[in-house]
Amino acid sequence: QRRYACGESKHPTSGVDFLLGDGLHLSLHEQDKIAIEYLDCNREALKALAKYTGVTTCILGLQYCIDLGPNTVGFDFGPSPRLMWHCLDIGIDPVFYVYLDRQKEWAREFEAKREAT
């Protein structure tokens, strides 16, 4: 299995896996653009693949890396309307894998504890 932002893929495959870019280093906007271009250029082949006997799941996995600031309490996001249109047309489920970068948060907590002692 391939490594993703959240660790090992949660979706074992006995089929096809296309890697369109490195989500750890591409913004969601860039991933969205790459995915739309790929889906648009390969629409008919992907529709056929999605309907192939034995295929039960088609996933488009996007990765989102967020640096948690001291005031971050939550966030939400989803696919762009254009990407969602392509996914629905082809029969693909968009899935977001989120990586929370807590290094700065942990460093602040460590410093606060050190100063308290």
C-alpha positions in Angstrom: 0.0 0.0 0.0 1.1 3.5 -0.7 1.7 6.1 2.1 -0.6 9.0 2.3 -0.8 12.1 4.5 -2.7 10.2 7.2 -0.6 7.1 7.1 -1.2 3.9 5.1 -4.1 3.9 2.8 -7.4 2.9 4.5 -8.6 1.5 1.2 -6.9 -1.8 0.1 -7.1 -2.3 -3.6 -6.9 -5.3 -5.8 -7.3 -3.1 -8.8 -6.1 0.2 -10.2 -4.4 3.1 -8.3 -3.4 6.3 -10.1 -1.1 8.8 -8.4 -1.7 12.3 -9.8 0.6 14.3 -7.5 2.0 14.6 -4.0 -0.7 15.9 -1.8 1.7 16.6 1.0 3.3 19.3 -1.2 0.4 20.5 -3.4 -2.3 22.8 -2.2 -5.9 21.7 -2.4 -6.4 24.2 -5.2 -3.6 22.6 -7.2 -4.9 19.0 -6.5 -8.4 20.1 -7.6 -7.0 21.5 -10.9 -5.0 18.3 -11.6 -7.9 16.1 -10.7 -10.4 18.0 -12.9 -8.0 17.9 -15.9 -7.4 14.2 -15.4 -11.1 13.3 -15.0 -12.0 15.5 -18.0 -9.4 13.9 -20.3 -10.2 10.3 -19.2 -13.9 10.6 -18.6 -15.2 7.8 -20.8 -12.4 5.3 -19.8 -13.1 6.0 -16.1 -16.8 5.6 -16.6 -16.2 2.2 -18.2 -13.8 1.2 -15.4 -16.3 2.2 -12.7 -19.0 0.0 -14.4 -16.7 -3.0 -14.9 -17.8 -6.2 -13.3 -16.5 -6.6 -9.8 -15.7 -2.9 -9.2 -17.3 -1.8 -6.0 -15.6 1.5 -5.2 -14.0 4.4 -7.1 -12.3 6.9 -4.9 -10.5 10.2 -5.7 -8.3 10.9 -2.7 -7.1 14.4 -2.0 -4.8 15.4 0.8 -5.0 18.5 3.0 -2.2 19.5 5.3 -3.1 22.2 7.9 -0.8 23.9 10.3 -2.8 24.4 13.5 -2.6 28.0 14.8 -3.3 28.8 18.5 -6.8 30.0 17.6 -7.7 27.1 15.3 -10.7 25.3 16.8 -12.1 23.7 13.6 -12.4 23.9 9.9 -14.4 22.4 7.0 -14.0 22.1 3.3 -15.2 20.0 0.4 -14.7 19.5 -3.3 -15.2 22.5 -5.6 -18.5 22.4 -7.5 -16.6 21.7 -10.7 -14.7 18.7 -9.2 -17.9 17.4 -7.6 -19.7 17.6 -11.0 -16.9 15.5 -12.6 -17.0 12.9 -9.7 -20.8 12.6 -9.9 -20.7 12.2 -13.7 -18.1 9.5 -13.6 -19.2 7.7 -10.4 -16.3 8.6 -8.2 -16.4 9.4 -4.4 -14.1 12.3 -3.5 -12.4 11.6 -0.1 -10.2 14.0 1.8 -7.3 12.8 3.9 -6.4 15.5 6.5 -3.0 15.8 8.1 -2.9 18.1 11.2 0.5 19.6 11.7 0.7 20.1 15.5 4.5 20.7 15.7 4.1 24.5 16.5 1.2 23.7 18.9 3.3 21.2 20.8 6.3 23.6 20.9 4.1 26.3 22.4 2.8 23.9 25.1 6.3 22.7 25.8 7.6 26.3 26.2 4.7 27.2 28.4 5.3 24.2 30.7 9.0 25.0 30.8 8.4 28.6 31.8 5.9 27.5 34.5 8.6 25.4 36.3 
